[in-house]
Amino acid sequence: MIEFQDVTLSFGEKPVLRGLCFRVRFHEKVAVLGGSGEGKTTVLKLILGLLRPDGGRILVDGQDITVMSESRLREVRMKFSIVFQEGALFDSMSVRENVAFCLREYTRLSDEEIEERVRGLLRRMGIEEAIDLMPDELSGGMQRRVAIARSLAACEPRMMLYDEPTTGLDPLTADNICSLINELSEGEPPERKGLIIVTHKVTDAAKVAERFMYLKDGKIAFDGDITGLMRTEDPELRRFIAELLPHRPVSAGGEDER
């Protein structure tokens, strides 16, 4: 269980989170939606302890991570794998070296065992043939697959965290990444590996998530399933999810006919 209890955070003079409260179980598939600057990526960083809030508590499995030391936070972080926006691969390292990085840093596996695990992960992602390529030789979709392989390399996480995983990708490639995300979280709760995806692409969110949270003014303005999301009467949220909504004819007065 991940729990935010009245979490507040400001960057300088700008408040970002204003008493944020929610609970997410590890097997859930959650999309965090919201406009630019609403704190979506900040939520992921707070879950991992990469940022500390100004106030409130963040509990992971009942433990308050806001007061943990870095050494204890490392144990918490092993419960998650995160894929950062645009992959964030090491440009100076090959695909093999990128995926092997955490294995070399945090395990005592032999070179042969690391090679076997790297190839197995790349094979699972469908890109084993790219093992000797550099990041700038890869397409955007292949870079995301390498980033996912790297995030899985050093641990078997309980939950996957995705920060705008389809940004900048063409529709077909984005759809393929969504399919891969679903494959990694297949199965039935409570055994399955859940996910939290931060995105502004609501059509992609709808392909992978079962629960949707909409951030507005530093708080949760909506929290529910796809049916509730489609039925919302909040005008701002309706504009945000417009591409999911069925077309409604516009009356002469400029308002949607109901």
For each residue, the residues with C-beta under 8 A, 3 or more apart:
1: 23 24 25 26 59 60 61 62
2: 23 24 25 26 47 58 59 60 159
3: 22 23 24 57 58 59 60
4: 7 20 21 22 23 43 46 56 57 58
5: 21 56 57 58 59
6: 19 20 21 55 56 57
7: 4 17 19 20 21 46 53 55 56 57 58
8: 15 17 18 19 20 53 54 55 56 218
9: 15 16 17 39 42 46 51 53 54
10: 13 14 15 16 54
11: 14 16
12:
13: 10
14: 10 11
15: 8 9 10 18 218
16: 9 10 11 37 38 39 42 218
17: 7 8 9 20 39 42 43 53 218 219
18: 8 15 217 218 219
19: 6 7 8 56 218 219
20: 4 6 7 8 17 39 43 56 215 218 219 220
21: 4 5 6 7 219 220
22: 3 4 213 220 223
23: 1 2 3 4
24: 1 2 3 28 30 194 196 211
25: 1 2 28 189 190 194
26: 1 2 79 158 159 190 193 194
27: 189 190 191 192 193 194
28: 24 25 189 194 210 211
29: 185 194 195 208 209 210 211
30: 24 194 195 196 197 209 210 211 212 213
31: 196 197 198 199 205 206 208 209 211 212 213
32: 40 43 196 197 198 199 213 215
33: 40 199 200 202 205 212 213 214 215 240 241
34: 38 39 40 200 214 215 216 240
35: 38 200 216 240
36: 200
37: 16
38: 16 34 35 215 216 217 218
39: 9 16 17 20 34 42 43 215 218
40: 32 33 34 43 44 198 199 200 215
41: 44 45 85 163 164 198
42: 9 16 17 39 45 46 51
43: 4 17 20 32 39 40 46 47 196 198 215
44: 40 41 47 48 82 161 163 196 198
45: 41 42 48 50 51
46: 4 7 9 42 43 49 50 51 52 53 58
47: 2 43 44 58 60 80 161 196
48: 44 45 73 76 77 80 82 161
49: 46 52 65 66 68 73 76 77
50: 45 46
51: 9 42 45 46
52: 46 49 66
53: 7 8 9 17 46 56 58 66
54: 8 9 10
55: 6 7 8
56: 4 5 6 7 8 19 20 53 66
57: 3 4 5 6 7 64 66
58: 2 3 4 5 7 46 47 53 64 65 66
59: 1 2 3 5 62 63 64 65
60: 1 2 3 47 63 65 76 79
61: 1 79
62: 1 59
63: 59 60 68 76
64: 57 58 59 67 68
65: 49 58 59 60 68 73 76
66: 49 52 53 56 57 58
67: 64
68: 49 63 64 65 72 73 76
69: 72 73
70: 73 74
71: 74 75
72: 68 69 75 76
73: 48 49 65 68 69 70 76 77
74: 70 71 77 78
75: 71 72 78
76: 48 49 60 63 65 68 72 73 79 80
77: 48 49 73 74 80
78: 74 75 154 155 157
79: 26 60 61 76 157 158 159
80: 47 48 76 77 157 158 159 160 161
81: 151 152 155 157 159 160 161
82: 44 48 151 160 161 162 163
83: 87 144 147 148 151 160 161 162 163 165
84: 87 88 147 163
85: 41 88 163 164 165 167
86: 143 164 167 168
87: 83 84 135 143 144 146 147
88: 84 85 147
89: 93 98 135 143 146 147 150
90: 93 97 98 101 135
91: 134 135 136
92:
93: 89 90 97 98 101 134 135
94: 97 98 131 132 133 134
95: 98 99 122 127 130 131 132 133 134 135 138 146
96: 99 100 115 118 131 132
97: 90 93 94 100 101
98: 89 90 93 94 95 101 135 146 150
99: 95 96 103 118 121 122 146 149 150 153
100: 96 97 103 104 114 115 118 153
101: 90 93 97 98 104 105 150 153
102: 105 106 107 150 153 154
103: 99 100 106 107 109 114 117 118 153 154
104: 100 101 107 114
105: 101 102 154
106: 102 103 154
107: 102 103 104 114 154
108:
109: 103 113 114 117
110: 113 114
111: 114 115
112: 115 116
113: 109 110 116 117
114: 100 103 104 107 109 110 111 117 118
115: 96 100 111 112 118 119
116: 112 113 119 120
117: 103 109 113 114 120 121 153
118: 96 99 100 103 114 115 121 122 131 149 153
119: 115 116 122 123 128 131
120: 116 117 123 124
121: 99 117 118 124 125 149 152 153
122: 95 99 118 119 125 127 128 130 131 146 149
123: 119 120 126 128
124: 120 121 149
125: 121 122 145 146 148 149 180
126: 123 145
127: 95 122 130 142 145 146 149
128: 119 122 123 131
129:
130: 95 122 127 133 137 138 142 146
131: 94 95 96 118 119 122 128
132: 94 95 96
133: 94 95 130 137 138
134: 91 93 94 95 137 138
135: 87 89 90 91 93 95 98 138 143 146
136: 91
137: 130 133 134
138: 95 130 133 134 135 142 143 146
139: 142 143 173
140: 143 144 168 169 170 173
141: 144 145 169 173 176 177
142: 127 130 138 139 145 146
143: 86 87 89 135 138 139 140 146 147
144: 83 87 140 141 147 148 165 166 169 177
145: 125 126 127 141 142 148 149 177 180
146: 87 89 95 98 99 122 125 127 130 135 138 142 143 149 150
147: 83 84 87 88 89 143 144 150 151
148: 83 125 144 145 151 152 180 184
149: 99 118 121 122 124 125 127 145 146 152 153
150: 89 98 99 101 102 146 147 153
151: 81 82 83 147 148 157 160
152: 81 121 148 149 155 156 157 184
153: 99 100 101 102 103 117 118 121 149 150
154: 78 102 103 105 106 107
155: 78 81 152
156: 152
157: 78 79 80 81 151 152 160 193
158: 26 79 80 193 194
159: 2 26 79 80 81 193 194 195 196
160: 80 81 82 83 151 157 181 184 185 193 194 195 196
161: 44 47 48 80 81 82 83 195 196 197 198
162: 82 83 165 181 195 196 197 198 199
163: 41 44 82 83 84 85 198
164: 41 85 86 167 198 199 200 201
165: 83 85 144 162 177 181 197 199 204
166: 144 169 173 174 177 178 199 201 204
167: 85 86 164 199 201
168: 86 140
169: 140 141 144 166 173 174 177
170: 140 173 174
171: 174 175
172: 175 176
173: 139 140 141 166 169 170 176 177
174: 166 169 170 171 177 178 201 204
175: 171 172 178 179 207
176: 141 172 173 179 180
177: 141 144 145 165 166 169 173 174 180 181
178: 166 174 175 181 182 204 207 208
179: 175 176 182 183
180: 125 145 148 176 177 183 184
181: 160 162 165 177 178 184 185 195 197 208
182: 178 179 185 186 207 208
183: 179 180 186
184: 148 152 160 180 181 193 195
185: 29 160 181 182 192 193 194 195 208
186: 182 183 192
187: 191 192 193
188: 191 192
189: 25 27 28 192 194
190: 25 26 27
191: 27 187 188
192: 27 185 186 187 188 189
193: 26 27 157 158 159 160 184 185 187
194: 24 25 26 27 28 29 30 158 159 160 185 189
195: 29 30 159 160 161 162 181 184 185 208 209
196: 24 30 31 32 43 44 47 159 160 161 162
197: 30 31 32 161 162 165 181 204 205 208 209
198: 31 32 40 41 43 44 161 162 163 164
199: 31 32 33 40 162 164 165 166 167 202 204 205
200: 33 34 35 36 40 164
201: 164 166 167 174 204 205
202: 33 199 205 206 240 241 243 244
203: 206 207 243 244
204: 165 166 174 178 197 199 201 207 208
205: 31 33 197 199 201 202 208 209 212
206: 31 202 203 209 226 244
207: 175 178 182 203 204
208: 29 31 178 181 182 185 195 197 204 205
209: 29 30 31 195 197 205 206 212
210: 28 29 30 225 226
211: 24 28 29 30 31 223 224 225
212: 30 31 33 205 209 222 223 224 225 226 228 229
213: 22 30 31 32 33 220 222 223
214: 33 34 220 221 222 223 237 240
215: 20 32 33 34 38 39 40 43 218 219 220 221
216: 34 35 38 219 221 236 237
217: 18 38 221
218: 8 15 16 17 18 19 20 38 39 215
219: 17 18 19 20 21 215 216
220: 20 21 22 213 214 215 223
221: 214 215 216 217 234 237
222: 212 213 214 228 229 232 234 237
223: 22 211 212 213 214 220
224: 211 212 227 228 229
225: 210 211 212 228 229
226: 206 210 212 229 230
227: 224 230 231
228: 212 222 224 225 231 232
229: 212 222 224 225 226 232 237 241 244
230: 226 227 241 244 245
231: 227 228
232: 222 228 229 237 238 241
233: 238
234: 221 222 237 238
235: 238 239
236: 216 239 240
237: 214 216 221 222 229 232 234 240 241
238: 232 233 234 235 241 242 245
239: 235 236 242
240: 33 34 35 202 214 236 237
241: 33 202 229 230 232 237 238 244 245
242: 238 239 245
243: 202 203
244: 202 203 206 229 230 241
245: 230 238 241 242 248
246:
247:
248: 245 256 257 258
249: 256 257
250: 254 255 256 257
251: 254 255 256 257
252:
253:
254: 250 251
255: 250 251
256: 248 249 250 251
257: 248 249 250 251
258: 248
